[in-house]
């Protein structure tokens, strides 16, 4: 058990121990990180500070909020689970209040995180957000381009952009855009390997692709549909790694058009014949709907995706940017 207390300690009245609202922030970070050390890193404090604040909150509420598991870290008790939704509502209300108060004096302000797939986050979202932040000097952003799903319930990010629509959850969700992938290789590779005139010719060519059992979405396993049993001795969980492997001129790779299309070192293989369409979904927690900086960024990214539809669909090699607001 974590931070054991006697029954008498648990029954202490909140009138004897006034609630420190800032302790709720510590409670939420431990609930999300599932470790006190992880919460400490996110809060910029040390482990003992987190432990002390959680003990104070438990003593004030007269309830045990966490149990410690060797395998699962800090697990919420029933009382802790009940407190999470209330604490998140308080957090959301406070964020909105601060944003509104600051907005009356200094303009829109605050920080947010955008979690997204690796190539899209690296090549598209980061570039577009750099222009956005130029016009909102009091807003800051973390871009998290990672080859796995972002957990919004643990507040790993405020906005998530993924390949699949979330099946459940209190989210504001919309289809951000479609995008295409095509088959690419270097001119040097094509000149030094057997000619590719049709799909059947691909059977003798090596591919770089995903590690199948580690792919975070089944939508990434398009090579199985294109070439069942394809020759693939080099695999990676990263599409950016696929891109760099293709540039070495020793294998073919299926890559997003927005990543490979603008690069003159790569050319399409079997253009018009090998083409895959996928979607990006964007969503954020329902309790952030009233947070203006979140909704503003979401609207901005939708407009950027619409403006750059030709790039995303492989009809252009040039990225466009919205005019200044």
C-alpha positions in Angstrom: 0.0 0.0 0.0 1.1 3.5 -0.6 1.3 6.1 2.2 -0.5 3.9 4.8 -2.6 5.8 7.4 -4.4 4.8 10.6 -8.2 4.8 10.6 -8.0 7.9 12.9 -5.9 9.7 10.3 -8.4 8.9 7.6 -11.3 10.4 9.6 -9.8 13.8 10.1 -12.1 16.5 9.1 -11.4 18.9 6.2 -12.2 21.7 8.6 -9.1 20.7 10.6 -7.0 20.5 7.4 -8.1 23.1 4.9 -7.9 21.8 1.3 -4.9 23.2 -0.7 -6.2 23.5 -4.2 -2.7 23.2 -5.6 -2.5 19.7 -4.2 -5.0 18.7 -6.8 -2.5 19.5 -9.5 0.0 17.1 -7.9 -2.7 14.5 -7.6 -3.6 14.7 -11.3 0.0 14.4 -12.4 0.6 11.3 -10.3 -2.7 9.8 -11.6 -1.6 10.5 -15.2 2.1 9.5 -14.9 1.4 6.6 -12.5 4.7 7.3 -10.8 5.6 10.0 -8.3 9.0 10.4 -10.1 7.3 10.9 -13.4 4.9 13.5 -11.9 7.9 15.2 -10.3 9.6 15.6 -13.7 6.5 17.1 -15.3 6.0 19.4 -12.4 9.6 20.5 -12.1 9.9 19.4 -8.5 11.6 16.6 -6.6 10.0 13.2 -5.6 9.7 14.1 -1.9 7.7 17.2 -2.7 5.2 15.1 -4.7 5.0 12.6 -1.9 4.4 15.3 0.7 1.7 17.0 -1.3 -0.2 13.7 -1.9 0.0 12.8 1.8 -1.4 16.2 2.7 -4.3 15.8 0.2 -5.1 12.3 1.5 -5.0 13.6 5.1 -7.3 16.5 4.2 -9.8 14.3 2.4 -9.5 11.4 4.9 -9.1 8.9 2.1 -6.4 6.8 0.5 -6.1 7.9 -3.2 -3.3 5.5 -4.4 -2.1 2.0 -4.0 1.4 1.1 -5.1 1.8 -1.9 -7.5 5.3 -3.2 -8.5 4.0 -3.8 -12.0 1.5 -1.0 -12.6 3.0 1.8 -10.5 0.6 4.1 -8.5 -2.9 2.8 -9.0 -5.9 4.9 -8.1 -8.1 3.5 -5.4 -11.9 3.8 -5.8 -11.8 7.1 -3.9 -9.0 8.3 -6.2 -10.9 7.4 -9.3 -13.9 9.4 -8.0 -11.7 12.4 -7.4 -10.1 12.4 -10.9 -13.1 13.7 -12.8 -13.7 16.4 -10.2 -10.0 17.4 -10.2 -10.0 17.5 -14.0 -13.1 19.7 -14.0 -11.4 22.1 -11.6 -8.3 22.1 -13.7 -10.2 22.9 -16.9 -12.2 25.7 -15.1 -9.0 27.2 -13.8 -7.3 27.1 -17.2 -10.3 28.7 -18.9 -10.5 31.4 -16.2 -6.8 32.2 -16.5 -7.0 32.4 -20.2 -10.0 34.7 -20.1 -8.4 37.0 -17.5 -5.1 37.2 -19.3 -6.9 37.7 -22.6 -8.4 40.9 -21.4 -5.0 42.4 -20.9 -2.3 40.6 -22.9 -4.1 38.6 -25.6 -4.4 34.9 -26.0 -1.8 33.0 -23.9 -0.9 29.6 -22.5 0.8 26.4 -23.4 -0.4 23.3 -25.2 0.9 20.0 -26.5 0.1 18.4 -29.9 0.7 14.7 -30.2 0.8 13.4 -33.8 2.2 10.7 -36.0 5.9 10.9 -36.7 6.2 12.1 -40.3 3.1 14.4 -40.2 4.3 16.0 -36.9 7.9 16.4 -38.2 7.2 17.6 -41.7 3.9 19.3 -41.5 2.6 20.2 -38.1 5.9 21.7 -36.8 6.3 23.9 -39.9 2.7 25.1 -39.7 2.8 25.8 -36.0 6.0 27.8 -36.3 4.0 30.3 -38.4 1.1 30.2 -35.9 3.3 31.0 -32.9 4.8 34.0 -34.7 1.5 35.7 -34.5 0.6 34.6 -30.9 3.7 35.5 -28.8 2.1 34.5 -25.5 1.3 30.9 -26.7 3.9 28.1 -26.6 3.6 24.6 -27.9 5.2 21.2 -27.6 5.0 19.1 -30.8 5.2 15.3 -30.1 5.8 13.4 -33.3 5.9 9.8 -32.1 5.3 6.4 -33.7 2.6 5.4 -31.2 -0.7 6.5 -29.9 -1.0 9.5 -27.6 -3.0 8.9 -24.4 -5.2 12.0 -23.9 -6.7 10.6 -20.7 -3.3 10.8 -19.1 -2.8 14.3 -20.6 0.2 13.3 -22.6 -1.1 15.9 -25.0 -4.0 18.4 -25.4 -4.6 17.7 -29.1 -4.0 14.3 -30.7 -3.7 13.6 -34.5 -3.9 9.9 -35.3 -4.5 7.4 -38.1 -7.7 6.1 -36.5 -10.8 7.7 -35.0 -11.0 7.0 -31.3 -13.7 4.4 -30.6 -14.8 5.9 -27.3 -14.1 8.7 -24.9 -15.3 12.2 -24.1 -13.6 13.8 -27.1 -14.3 16.5 -29.7 -13.2 14.6 -32.8 -13.1 15.4 -36.5 -11.5 14.1 -39.7 -8.6 16.4 -40.3 -7.6 15.3 -43.9 -6.9 12.5 -46.3 -3.4 11.9 -47.5 -1.7 9.6 -50.0 1.2 7.3 -49.9 3.2 6.1 -53.0 6.1 3.9 -53.8 9.5 5.6 -54.0 13.1 4.8 -54.9 16.2 6.8 -55.9 17.0 7.1 -59.7 20.3 5.2 -58.9 18.4 2.3 -57.5 16.1 2.0 -60.5 19.0 2.2 -62.9 20.9 -0.6 -61.2 18.1 -3.0 -60.5 15.7 -5.0 -62.7 13.2 -2.9 -64.5 9.8 -2.3 -62.9 7.0 -2.1 -65.4 4.1 -3.6 -63.4 3.3 -4.8 -59.9 4.4 -8.3 -60.7 8.0 -7.0 -61.3 8.1 -5.8 -57.6 8.5 -9.4 -56.4 12.3 -9.4 -57.0 12.9 -6.1 -55.3 13.7 -5.4 -51.6 11.5 -3.2 -49.5 12.0 -1.3 -46.2 8.8 -1.5 -44.1 7.4 -1.7 -40.6 8.1 -4.2 -37.9 4.7 -5.9 -38.2 4.1 -6.9 -34.6 5.2 -3.5 -33.3 3.2 -1.3 -35.7 0.9 0.9 -33.6 -1.9 0.7 -36.2 -3.0 -1.9 -38.7 -3.4 0.9 -41.2 0.4 1.0 -41.5 0.6 -2.6 -42.8 -0.1 -1.6 -46.4 2.8 -3.6 -47.9 0.9 -6.8 -47.1 -1.9 -5.7 -49.4 0.5 -4.4 -52.1 2.9 -7.3 -52.2 2.0 -10.3 -50.0 5.3 -12.0 -49.0 7.4 -9.0 -50.1 11.2 -9.2 -49.7 11.8 -7.1 -46.7 15.0 -7.7 -44.8 15.2 -4.2 -43.3 12.3 -3.1 -41.0 11.7 -0.2 -38.6 9.0 1.2 -36.4 9.8 4.6 -37.9 8.5 6.0 -41.2 11.3 8.5 -41.1 13.7 5.6 -41.0 12.0 4.2 -44.1 12.5 7.5 -45.8 16.3 7.6 -45.0 16.7 4.0 -46.0 15.1 4.7 -49.4 17.5 7.6 -49.8 20.4 5.1 -49.5 19.3 3.6 -52.8 19.2 0.0 -51.8 15.4 -0.6 -51.3 11.9 0.6 -52.2 9.7 2.2 -49.6 6.0 3.2 -49.4 6.1 6.8 -48.1 3.6 9.6 -47.6 3.6 12.0 -50.5 4.0 15.0 -48.2 7.3 13.5 -47.0 8.9 12.0 -50.1 7.2 14.0 -52.9 9.1 17.3 -52.2 12.5 15.5 -52.2 14.1 15.6 -55.7 16.4 12.6 -54.6 13.4 10.3 -54.8 11.0 9.4 -57.7 7.7 7.6 -57.8 7.7 4.0 -58.9 4.7 2.8 -60.9 2.9 6.2 -60.7 -0.8 6.0 -60.8 -0.7 2.2 -60.1 0.6 2.1 -56.6 -1.4 4.5 -54.4 -2.8 4.2 -50.9 -5.1 6.7 -49.2 -5.3 7.1 -45.4 -6.8 9.7 -43.1 -5.7 11.8 -40.1 -8.1 12.3 -37.3 -7.8 15.2 -34.8 -9.4 15.2 -31.4 -9.1 16.7 -27.9 -10.9 16.2 -24.5 -14.4 17.5 -24.2 -13.3 19.5 -21.1 -10.9 21.5 -23.2 -13.7 22.7 -25.6 -13.9 26.0 -23.7 -10.1 26.6 -23.8 -9.7 29.1 -26.6 -6.1 28.3 -27.4 -7.0 24.7 -28.0 -10.0 25.4 -30.3 -8.0 28.1 -32.1 -5.1 25.7 -32.9 -7.5 23.0 -33.9 -9.3 25.4 -36.3 -5.9 26.6 -37.6 -4.6 23.1 -38.3 -7.9 22.3 -40.2 -7.4 25.3 -42.3 -3.7 24.4 -43.0 -4.7 20.9 -44.0 -7.4 22.2 -46.4 -4.9 24.7 -47.9 -2.3 21.9 -48.4 -4.6 19.2 -49.8 -2.6 19.1 -53.1 0.6 18.4 -51.1 -1.0 15.8 -48.9 -2.6 14.0 -51.8 0.6 14.1 -53.9 -0.6 16.6 -56.5 1.9 19.3 -55.4 5.4 19.3 -54.0 5.1 22.7 -52.3 3.8 23.5 -48.9 1.5 26.4 -48.4 1.0 28.7 -45.4 -2.0 30.7 -44.3 -1.8 34.5 -44.6 -1.2 36.4 -41.4 -4.4 36.8 -39.3 
